[in-house]
Amino acid sequence: DAASLAEAVDKLEADFPGIKERIVGEDGEIRRFVNVYVNGEDVRFLSNLSTALNASDEVSIVPAVAGGV
């Protein structure tokens, strides 16, 4: 129940204190190594945190993973 991705992140923060700082940096932008998708579309190519949401939209928050052998 959020009109934008920013509002959704704020609602997550209310339920899970501290999560917002892991998603959003001090500059107010999505952290460099966190990927956020709305319906499979990278929000960096949409409107970032201003991306509008509908009730049926699927939001995925995926931390980047690196490493290996």
SVG drawing of the C-alpha trace seen along z (x, -y; Angstrom):
<svg xmlns="http://www.w3.org/2000/svg" viewBox="-4 -14 44 35">
<polyline fill="none" stroke="black" stroke-width="0.4" points="0.0,0.0 2.4,-2.6 2.1,-5.2 5.9,-5.3 9.0,-3.3 10.1,-5.9 6.9,-5.4 7.3,-1.6 10.8,-1.9 9.5,-4.2 6.8,-1.6 9.5,1.1 11.5,-1.1 8.5,-1.4 8.2,2.4 11.9,3.3 13.9,0.4 17.3,0.0 16.5,1.5 16.2,-1.9 19.8,-2.8 20.8,0.5 18.8,-0.4 19.2,-4.2 22.4,-6.1 22.9,-9.4 22.6,-11.2 19.0,-10.0 19.7,-7.7 19.6,-3.9 22.9,-2.5 25.3,-1.6 25.4,2.1 21.7,2.5 19.5,3.4 15.8,2.6 13.3,3.8 9.6,3.0 8.0,5.7 11.4,6.9 12.5,3.4 15.6,1.8 14.3,-1.4 17.5,-3.2 16.1,-3.2 12.6,-4.3 12.4,-7.0 14.5,-5.6 12.8,-6.2 10.1,-8.3 8.9,-5.3 5.2,-5.0 3.7,-1.8 0.3,-0.1 -1.2,2.4 -0.3,5.3 3.3,4.3 6.1,6.6 9.1,4.9 12.4,6.8 15.3,5.6 18.5,7.5 21.9,6.8 24.7,7.2 26.8,10.3 30.4,10.6 33.2,13.0 34.1,16.5 37.2,18.5"/>
</svg>
